């Protein structure tokens, strides 16, 4: 019996069965054939509906996941921003406390002292830019100090922004003395972090580690502000000792400074 | 020849209808008279092709006796194919073979037709006794026809006429 023979038999029998099913009414109305077709189509339709629902759910899930990822990323950014802001605020708070501790007990600094924030520094050039909350025109040579000690003087002022000459500037000079006022000298900037203390007599008793404070002899800085600490003392053929010191203020890391406008010298001169 | 067979097949269908008429004995309904045509086709015909004649016979059976048209065609073609297969392995062509083929054809027709209407919800009650009765009576009918053909009564009648004319 050939395959064609079998196929023809199956085909004819199927057609006859479908013909019979078309004639028999089903329980719910309509031919039995339609109920068969519904029975055949229903699983396919169910699978199709399920597939569509699954695709829709997957799409919604993917969109929700994407939205959640975006929100998560934004929240991470916000969190990092808040952390950074918190760190900055903590640093500012610490600096303000230092400034407060430094300026508070001293009545001379408390009146009229302004707080400035360091925004830029160039230690090689010996300059620093600070900003104040309010707009001021500071006088030339207005002294600026920090919790560590003397920082420098105002070279230029423009509203909120003020430019300082650090005491390490190559052209800077500060009149200093020891705590007991027995030894006097002139701290000269060298363009580096070191200071040269000039005009210290050979017979002066100065030791390494001695603290030098401003003497006020230069007419710019108020007396008694810590300015430098001696790192090296050497005798030479010159009539003065070769003394090297470093600023007491950490110029690398200071964030807040205190401006002392009341100690600004009389406007007799101006920027050279 | 085909027209004559078609007319005779129609006659058997009409007789089958008559067997089920009111007043006839109940056992007459177990006869399947048109079965003789597919038995003859399987035992006499040399060339075999797909049984379209059985299909037409089955559809006619459905038109006359069935609730729907279709299952009869399946049943009668199935019976014809079964008898084709049986005739290819059985060499006997005696009236006894006609009777056996008729019985087998009846069983196949009845069973396949019940199977075909089962998905439609139209399957009726069938007992083994009914099946045996149908097989037996249909086999007797086919065996009777086979015996008549074996006796070749037409030839005897023609010889009798020739002798009478002399």
Interface residues (C-beta under 8 A of the other chain):
Chain A: X1 X5 X8 X9 X12 X13 X16 X17 X18 X19 X20 X21 X23 X24 X32 X36
Chain B: X50 X55 X67 X68 X69 X70 X71 X73 X74 X77 X78 X81 X85 X116 X117 X119 X120 X121 X122
